[in-house]
Amino acid sequence: MEKNRKAKLEAYQKKLAGLTFLDPACGSGNFLTETYISLRRLENEVISELNRGQIVMDFGNPIKISIGQFYGIEINDFAVTVAKTALWIAESQMMKETEDVVHMSLDFLPLKSYANITAGNALRLDWPKTDYIMGNPPFVGYTYQTVEQKEDLQSVADGVGKNIDYVTGWYFKAAQLMQDTNIRTAFVSTNSITQGEQVAEVWKPLYDRFGVHIDFAHRTFRWDSEASLKAQVHCVIVGFSIANNSKAKILYTSGRPQTVENINAYLLNAPSIFVERKATPLCAVPAMSKGSQPTDGGNLIIRAEDYDDFCKHTPAATKYIRPFLGADEFLNGKKRYCLWLQGISPQELKEMPAVVDRVHAVKDFRLKSKKEATRKWADMPTLFTENRQPTSPYIAIPEVSSGNRRYIPIGFLSADVICSNKIQLVPNAGLYHFGILMSNVHMAWMRAVCGRLKSDYDYSANIVYNNFPWPLPSTEQQGKIELTAQAILDARALYPDSSLADLYDETIMPPELRKAHQDNDRAVMRAYGFKPGEMTESACVAELMKMYQKLTKE
C-alpha cells in the first residue's frame, strides 16, 4: 500500500514537472509567476507527503518543477526583463518554502536557471507548443488601432471583419496552434468580443475554420485598475480548445459557478448560434431606422439657452423650429431645438437674416468636408443630410443607455419632434409593439446580443431589433399586451416632472410604474408560452435563441 502510494505521488510530481505554459502577451510576467508558484506549492505538498515531515537524507534536489516550463512573449523589452526577474524571484521564494518542508538548506542560485521569455510581436512570431496558453492580450478597439496593429490582425485573421478588437489576433493565433493538439487556452479579454456584431465576426470563423469550442467562461466583470485614475475595463474570461473535452462546462457569473450544457459565444447556456447583421426585421413588424442627421457644424441647431433670444429676434422662424432630441435629451428631459426648413420658400428665408446666416454657415461647413457626399449636400444647406423623420407618431429608443437599468426607457414621440441619429425610430408602431419592446423578454434578448460602450447598452437595429424573435400571440393575448403597455404610459404620466432617466432608476422607480412593468412582463411571457416567475433570464434567452435558429432556417 505504501509503495503504491509513493508511486502515485511520484507520478503526480512527474506530471506537474512535465506541464508547459505559454503567455503570449506576458507583460511583466504576472500570469507566469502565479502559475509557477501554484504548481510549486502543489509540488511541495507532494514532497511533504513523500517525506512525512522527515529531514531529507538524500542530498539530491527534491524539486522537479522549473521555470523552464514557462514561456512568454512580450513586445516591450523592459517588461521582458521584469518578467524574467519575477520568475527568478518566484523560484527563490518557492525554494525557501521547499526548504521549510524538507527541514534543510538547498543549494540553489536562481540566476543560473533559464526563463523562456522572448521579446517581440506575438502576432508575428511563431509560438512554442505548450500544454496551456493563457494571459490577457492587449485590449485595443478598432478605432484606436495603429496601421501596424490592423496589419497584425489581418496577418492572423485574414478575411475576418475589420471592426474587431486587437485581442482577436491572439484568439486566432491560439486556434491555429491548437489544431491537432490537446492544447487548452484561456484569455482574459475585453467583453466586446462576446457582444454585438463582434460575436459573429470573431467567433463564427473560430468555430467554422478551426472547430473551437468554449470549455469554461466568466461573464462580464469590471476590472478596476490600481492606477490613480482608476480606469475601469469590462472583461470576460474565456477558456477554449479544439480537442474533445469531456469535462463539465462551467459558466461563472459574478464569481458564482454553474454547470451548463453548452457555452456559446455570447457566454450563455444556449445553442451555439451567431446573430449577424440583418437589414430588415426577422419577423413581420415595422422597420426600425436611425433618426435624422444634420451634418451642419451645429448651425441648424438651437441650444436651449439661445432659444428665447433667437425667437425674440427672429419671430418668423418660430414655425420652422422643432424640438430636437438625442439620447441625452430624450432620457434626461433636456431641451434642444433645430431649424427644420422643409418646404421653406426663398422669399420667407430672405426675410429672416439670422436664419440665412446660419444656412450660409451650413453651406461653408459642408464644402470644407473631406467627404464627397457631404460636399454635395452643400447645394441644399437648408436640409438635413439624412432625413428619416416619420410623418406620424413613432416609437423612440435611445441608441446608448445605462447598463444599470432593468429596462431601456422607450417612448412614443409625435411627428413634430425631430430625433437625431442617436435615437432609433420605429414608425407605424402601436401599443402592442411598445409592450413587447418594453418587456423583460425583449430586454433579456437585448442584454445578450447588443454591443456595449463600457457597460452601457448599445442598441442597434441590425443586431438587436431586426433579429429579435417576436411571439405569435392570440387576439386575446395581443389585446392584453396593449392594455399593459398603456398602463406603463399611464404610470409614467403620474410623474410629469420626472425624466425617463429618473423614472427608470432602479432605486427610485415609482411603485405604480414597476407594477405596470411587471404586469406587462407577465402578459408578454404568456404570449411566448413562457411561465412567469419560473424562467430565469438566461433560460429565456436560450429559448429565444432556439426561436431565432428556427426562424433563420425557414
C-alpha positions in Angstrom: 0.0 0.0 0.0 2.8 2.5 1.0 4.8 1.6 -2.1 1.7 2.2 -4.3 1.0 5.5 -2.6 4.6 6.6 -3.2 4.5 5.6 -6.8 1.3 7.7 -7.4 2.8 10.7 -5.6 6.0 10.5 -7.7 3.9 10.1 -10.9 1.9 13.1 -10.0 5.0 15.2 -9.4 6.4 14.0 -12.7 3.2 15.1 -14.4 3.4 18.6 -12.8 7.1 18.8 -13.9 6.1 17.9 -17.5 3.4 20.6 -18.0 4.3 23.6 -20.1 2.7 27.0 -20.2 2.7 30.0 -22.6 1.6 33.6 -22.0 1.9 35.2 -25.5 1.3 38.7 -24.1 3.1 38.2 -20.8 3.8 41.8 -19.8 5.8 41.7 -16.5 5.0 38.0 -16.1 2.2 38.0 -13.5 0.3 35.1 -15.1 3.5 33.0 -15.4 4.8 33.7 -11.9 1.4 33.0 -10.3 1.1 29.7 -12.2 4.7 28.7 -11.3 4.0 29.4 -7.6 0.8 27.4 -7.7 2.5 24.4 -9.3 5.4 24.6 -6.9 3.0 24.7 -3.9 1.3 21.5 -5.2 4.8 20.0 -5.6 5.7 21.0 -2.1 2.6 19.1 -0.9 3.8 16.1 -2.8 7.3 16.4 -1.3 5.8 16.8 2.2 3.7 13.6 1.7 6.7 11.7 0.4 8.8 12.6 3.3 6.2 12.8 6.1 7.9 15.7 7.7 11.2 13.9 8.0 14.6 15.5 7.2 15.6 14.5 3.7 18.8 12.5 3.8 19.1 12.1 0.1 21.1 15.1 -1.0 19.6 15.2 -4.5 17.3 18.0 -5.4 13.7 17.0 -4.5 12.3 19.8 -6.8 11.3 18.7 -10.3 9.3 21.7 -11.5 11.4 24.5 -13.1 10.8 27.9 -14.6 12.0 26.3 -17.8 8.4 25.0 -18.2 7.1 28.6 -18.6 7.2 30.6 -21.9 6.3 34.2 -22.6 6.3 36.6 -25.4 6.2 40.4 -24.8 6.8 43.3 -27.2 8.2 45.6 -24.6 11.9 45.0 -23.9 11.8 46.4 -20.4 8.8 44.2 -19.5 10.7 41.2 -20.7 13.5 41.9 -18.3 10.9 42.4 -15.5 9.2 39.1 -16.3 12.5 37.1 -16.2 13.4 38.7 -12.9 9.9 38.0 -11.5 10.3 34.3 -12.4 13.7 34.2 -10.7 12.3 35.8 -7.6 9.4 33.4 -7.6 11.8 30.5 -7.9 13.9 31.7 -5.0 10.7 32.3 -2.9 9.5 28.8 -3.5 12.9 27.3 -2.9 12.6 28.8 0.7 9.2 27.1 1.1 10.6 23.8 0.0 13.4 24.2 2.5 10.8 24.6 5.2 9.2 21.3 4.0 12.3 19.2 4.0 13.9 21.0 7.0 17.3 21.6 5.4 19.0 24.1 3.2 19.1 23.5 -0.6 22.0 24.7 -2.8 20.4 27.0 -5.3 21.3 30.1 -7.3 18.2 31.4 -9.2 20.1 33.3 -11.8 21.6 30.0 -13.2 18.1 28.9 -14.3 16.6 29.9 -17.7 13.5 32.0 -18.2 11.9 31.4 -21.6 10.7 35.0 -22.2 11.0 36.3 -25.8 10.9 39.9 -26.9 8.8 40.5 -30.0 5.4 41.0 -31.6 3.4 37.9 -30.6 1.2 38.1 -33.7 4.3 37.9 -36.0 6.3 35.3 -34.1 6.0 31.5 -34.0 4.6 30.3 -30.7 6.2 27.4 -28.9 3.8 24.4 -28.5 2.9 24.1 -24.8 0.1 22.3 -22.9 -1.6 25.5 -21.9 -1.9 29.0 -23.4 -3.0 31.9 -21.1 -2.9 35.6 -20.5 -4.6 38.9 -21.0 -3.7 40.2 -24.5 -4.0 43.9 -25.2 -7.4 45.5 -25.5 -7.4 47.9 -28.4 -10.6 48.7 -30.2 -10.7 49.1 -34.0 -10.9 52.9 -33.8 -7.7 53.1 -31.7 -5.6 50.6 -33.5 -2.5 51.8 -35.4 -1.9 50.9 -39.0 0.6 48.3 -37.9 -1.9 46.7 -35.4 -4.5 46.5 -38.1 -1.9 44.7 -40.3 -1.0 42.4 -37.4 -4.7 41.4 -37.1 -5.1 40.7 -40.8 -1.9 38.6 -40.8 -3.5 36.0 -38.5 -7.2 36.6 -39.1 -7.4 37.3 -42.8 -10.9 37.8 -44.1 -12.4 38.4 -40.7 -14.5 41.6 -40.1 -12.3 44.6 -39.8 -14.2 46.2 -36.9 -12.8 43.8 -34.3 -10.7 44.2 -31.2 -6.9 43.7 -31.4 -7.2 40.9 -28.8 -8.9 38.8 -31.5 -5.5 38.2 -33.1 -4.4 36.2 -30.0 -7.6 34.0 -30.3 -6.9 33.2 -33.9 -3.2 32.6 -33.3 -4.0 30.2 -30.5 -6.6 28.4 -32.6 -4.1 27.9 -35.3 -1.6 26.4 -32.8 -4.1 24.2 -31.1 -5.1 22.3 -34.3 -4.5 18.5 -33.9 -3.3 19.0 -30.4 -4.6 18.8 -26.8 -3.6 22.4 -26.1 -6.1 24.4 -24.0 -6.3 28.2 -24.0 -7.8 30.7 -21.6 -7.7 34.5 -22.1 -8.9 37.5 -20.1 -10.3 39.7 -22.8 -12.4 42.8 -23.3 -16.0 41.9 -23.2 -16.6 43.5 -26.6 -15.7 40.2 -28.4 -18.7 38.5 -26.7 -21.2 41.2 -27.5 -22.9 42.8 -30.5 -21.5 42.5 -34.1 -18.1 41.2 -33.0 -19.5 37.9 -31.8 -20.3 36.7 -35.3 -17.2 38.4 -36.8 -14.8 36.9 -34.3 -16.3 33.6 -33.2 -18.1 32.3 -36.3 -14.7 31.9 -38.1 -13.1 30.4 -35.0 -15.9 27.8 -34.9 -16.1 27.2 -38.6 -12.4 27.2 -39.6 -10.9 25.6 -36.5 -13.6 23.8 -34.7 -13.1 25.8 -31.5 -15.5 25.3 -28.5 -15.7 27.1 -25.2 -14.9 24.9 -22.2 -15.4 27.5 -19.4 -16.0 31.2 -19.1 -16.6 34.0 -16.7 -19.2 36.5 -17.9 -18.6 40.3 -17.8 -16.9 41.7 -14.7 -15.3 45.0 -14.0 -11.5 45.0 -13.7 -10.5 48.1 -11.7 -7.1 49.5 -12.4 -4.9 50.3 -9.4 -3.7 53.4 -11.2 -4.6 56.8 -9.7 -7.1 57.4 -12.5 -9.0 54.2 -11.5 -9.6 53.1 -15.1 -12.3 50.5 -15.4 -12.2 47.8 -18.0 -15.1 45.4 -18.5 -13.7 41.9 -19.1 -14.6 38.3 -19.7 -12.5 35.1 -19.2 -12.9 32.5 -22.0 -11.4 29.0 -21.8 -11.5 27.3 -25.2 -9.9 24.4 -27.1 -10.3 22.3 -30.2 -9.6 18.8 -28.8 -12.5 16.9 -27.3 -13.2 17.9 -23.7 -15.3 15.5 -21.6 -15.2 17.7 -18.5 -18.2 19.6 -17.4 -18.6 23.1 -18.8 -18.6 25.8 -16.1 -20.0 29.2 -16.6 -19.2 31.8 -13.9 -21.4 34.9 -13.3 -20.2 37.3 -10.6 -17.9 34.6 -9.3 -20.7 32.0 -9.0 -20.1 28.8 -11.0 -22.9 27.0 -12.8 -22.5 23.7 -14.6 -24.1 24.1 -18.1 -24.8 22.0 -21.2 -23.2 24.5 -23.6 -21.4 27.9 -23.5 -22.0 29.9 -26.7 -20.0 32.8 -27.9 -22.3 35.2 -26.0 -21.2 33.4 -22.9 -24.7 32.0 -22.4 -26.0 28.5 -21.7 -27.7 28.4 -25.1 -27.2 27.0 -28.6 -24.0 28.0 -30.4 -25.6 30.4 -32.9 -24.4 33.7 -34.2 -26.7 36.7 -34.5 -25.4 38.5 -37.6 -26.3 41.9 -39.0 -29.7 41.9 -40.7 -31.0 44.8 -42.8 -34.7 44.0 -42.2 -36.7 42.5 -39.3 -36.8 38.7 -39.0 -40.5 38.9 -38.2 -43.4 40.8 -39.7 -43.1 44.0 -37.7 -42.5 47.7 -38.6 -39.0 48.6 -39.7 -36.5 50.5 -37.5 -34.2 53.2 -38.6 -31.9 55.8 -37.0 -33.0 59.3 -36.5 -32.1 62.2 -38.8 -28.6 63.8 -39.1 -28.0 67.4 -40.0 -24.2 67.4 -40.7 -24.3 71.1 -40.3 -21.5 72.1 -37.9 -24.2 72.9 -35.4 -25.6 75.7 -37.4 -29.1 74.2 -37.8 -29.2 73.5 -34.0 -30.6 76.0 -31.4 -29.4 75.4 -27.9 -32.0 75.7 -25.1 -30.2 78.7 -23.6 -30.4 80.5 -27.0 -34.0 79.6 -27.9 -35.9 82.5 -26.3 -33.4 85.1 -27.6 -33.5 83.6 -31.1 -37.3 83.6 -31.2 -37.5 87.1 -29.9 -35.2 88.5 -32.7 -36.5 86.2 -35.4 -40.2 85.5 -34.6 -40.9 84.5 -38.2 -38.6 81.5 -37.7 -40.8 80.0 -34.9 -42.9 78.0 -37.3 -39.7 76.3 -38.6 -38.3 75.4 -35.1 -38.8 71.9 -33.8 -37.7 70.1 -30.7 -34.5 68.1 -31.5 -33.7 65.1 -29.3 -30.6 63.0 -29.0 -30.4 60.2 -26.4 -29.3 62.6 -23.7 -32.3 65.0 -24.2 -34.7 62.0 -24.6 -33.6 60.3 -21.4 -33.0 63.3 -19.2 -35.7 65.7 -20.3 -33.3 68.3 -21.6 -34.3 70.9 -24.2 -32.7 71.4 -27.6 -34.1 72.6 -30.9 -33.4 72.6 -34.6 -34.3 74.6 -37.7 -36.5 72.3 -39.8 -36.7 74.2 -43.0 -38.5 71.6 -45.1 -40.7 73.5 -47.7 -39.5 77.0 -46.8 -39.7 79.4 -49.7 -36.7 81.6 -50.8 -38.8 84.6 -50.0 -39.5 83.5 -46.5 -35.9 82.7 -46.0 -34.7 86.1 -47.2 -37.0 87.8 -44.6 -35.1 86.0 -41.8 -31.4 87.2 -41.9 -30.4 85.3 -38.8 -31.6 82.1 -40.4 -29.9 83.0 -43.7 -26.6 83.5 -41.9 -27.0 80.0 -40.4 -27.8 78.5 -43.8 -24.7 80.1 -45.3 -22.6 78.6 -42.4 -24.0 75.2 -43.1 -23.0 75.5 -46.8 -19.5 76.6 -45.9 -19.2 73.8 -43.4 -20.2 71.1 -45.9 -18.0 72.5 -48.6 -15.0 72.0 -46.3 -15.8 68.4 -45.6 -13.3 65.7 -46.7 -16.3 63.5 -47.7 -17.6 64.0 -51.2 -21.2 63.0 -50.2 -21.2 65.8 -47.6 -19.8 68.3 -50.1 -22.7 67.5 -52.4 -25.1 68.4 -49.7 -23.7 71.9 -49.7 -26.1 72.6 -52.5 -29.0 72.1 -50.1 -27.9 73.8 -46.9 -31.5 74.2 -45.6 -32.0 70.5 -45.3 -30.6 67.7 -43.0 -28.3 65.4 -44.9 -30.1 62.4 -43.6 -33.9 62.9 -43.1 -35.7 59.9 -41.7 -38.3 61.8 -39.8 -41.7 59.9 -39.5 -44.9 61.7 -40.5 -46.9 60.2 -37.7 -46.2 59.3 -34.0 -43.4 56.8 -33.6 -41.5 54.7 -31.0 -38.1 56.1 -30.0 -35.3 54.0 -28.4 -32.0 55.6 -27.3 -29.1 54.1 -29.0 -26.9 54.2 -25.9 -28.3 54.0 -22.3 -27.2 52.9 -18.9 -26.5 49.3 -18.3 -27.7 49.7 -14.7 -31.3 49.8 -15.8 -33.6 46.8 -16.0 -35.5 48.4 -18.8 -34.2 50.7 -21.6 -36.6 53.7 -21.4 -38.6 53.6 -24.6 -41.3 56.1 -25.6 -43.7 57.5 -28.1 -43.0 60.8 -29.8 -45.1 63.0 -32.0 -44.1 63.6 -35.6 -43.1 67.3 -34.9 -40.3 66.1 -32.5 -37.2 65.6 -34.6 -34.8 62.8 -33.4 -31.1 62.7 -34.1 -29.2 59.7 -35.3 -28.5 58.8 -31.6 -32.1 57.5 -31.4 -33.6 54.5 -33.1 -37.1 55.1 -34.6 -39.9 52.7 -35.2 -42.6 54.4 -37.3 -46.1 52.8 -37.8 -45.8 51.0 -34.4 -48.6 50.7 -31.9 -49.2 49.8 -28.2 -48.6 46.1 -28.9 -45.1 46.7 -30.3 -44.4 49.1 -27.5 -45.4 46.4 -24.9 -43.2 43.8 -26.5 -40.2 46.1 -26.8 -40.6 47.3 -23.1 -40.9 43.7 -21.8 -38.4 41.7 -19.8 -38.2 39.2 -22.7 -37.0 41.8 -25.2 -34.7 43.3 -22.6 -33.2 39.9 -21.9 -32.5 39.5 -25.7 -31.1 43.0 -25.9 -28.7 42.4 -23.0 -27.5 39.1 -24.6 -26.8 40.3 -28.1 -26.3 44.1 -28.0 -23.0 45.8 -28.2 -21.7 47.7 -25.2 -20.0 51.0 -24.6 -18.2 50.1 -21.4 -21.1 48.7 -19.5 -23.8 50.8 -21.3 -26.3 49.2 -23.7 -25.6 50.0 -27.4 -28.9 49.2 -29.1 -28.9 48.7 -32.8 -31.5 47.9 -35.5 -29.2 45.5 -37.4 -28.3 43.3 -34.4 -30.9 43.7 -31.7 -34.2 44.7 -33.3 -34.1 43.0 -36.7 -33.0 39.6 -35.2 -35.5 39.6 -32.3 -37.9 36.7 -32.4 -41.4 38.1 -31.9 -44.2 35.9 -30.4 -47.3 34.8 -32.3 -50.0 35.9 -29.7 -53.7 35.1 -29.9 -56.0 38.0 -30.3 -56.8 37.9 -26.6 -53.1 37.9 -25.7 -52.3 40.8 -28.0 -55.2 42.8 -26.5 -53.8 42.1 -23.0 -50.4 43.4 -24.0 -51.9 46.5 -25.5 -53.6 47.2 -22.1 -50.5 46.6 -20.1 -48.5 48.7 -22.5 -50.9 51.6 -22.0 -50.7 51.1 -18.2 -46.9 51.7 -18.4 -47.6 55.0 -20.2 -50.3 56.0 -17.7 -48.0 55.2 -14.8 -45.3 57.5 -16.3 -47.9 60.3 -16.8 -48.4 60.3 -13.0 -45.0 61.9 -12.7 -44.8 64.7 -15.3 -41.9 66.4 -13.5 -39.7 63.3 -13.7 -37.4 62.4 -16.7 -37.3 58.9 -18.1 -33.8 58.5 -16.5 -35.4 59.3 -13.1 -38.4 57.0 -13.7 -36.2 54.1 -14.7 -33.6 54.5 -11.9 -33.8 51.0 -10.3 -33.7 52.5 -6.8 -36.3 55.2 -7.1 -38.7 53.8 -9.8 -42.2 54.7 -8.7 -44.2 51.6 -7.5 -47.0 52.2 -10.0 -44.6 52.1 -12.9 -42.8 49.0 -11.5 -46.2 47.2 -11.1 -47.2 48.2 -14.7 -44.0 46.7 -16.0 -44.4 43.5 -14.0 -48.0 43.1 -15.4 -46.6 43.8 -18.9 -43.8 41.3 -18.4 -46.2 38.6 -17.4 -48.5 39.3 -20.4 -45.6 39.1 -22.9 -44.2 36.0 -21.4 -47.5 34.2 -21.7 -47.7 35.3 -25.4 -44.4 33.4 -25.8 -45.6 30.4 -23.9 -43.1 31.1 -21.1 -44.1 30.6 -17.4 -43.8 33.9 -15.5 -42.0 33.6 -12.2 -40.4 30.2 -13.2 -38.0 31.2 -16.0 -34.6 32.8 -15.4 -33.3 35.4 -17.8 -30.6 33.1 -19.2 -33.2 30.4 -19.8 -35.4 33.0 -21.6 -32.5 33.9 -23.9 -31.8 30.3 -24.6 -35.4 29.8 -25.7 -35.3 33.0 -27.8 -32.1 31.7 -29.5 -33.8 28.5 -30.4 -36.6 30.5 -31.9 -34.1 32.6 -33.8 -32.3 29.5 -35.0 -35.6 28.1 -36.3 -36.7 31.3 -37.9 -33.4 31.8 -39.8 -33.6 28.3 -41.2 -37.2 28.7 -42.6 
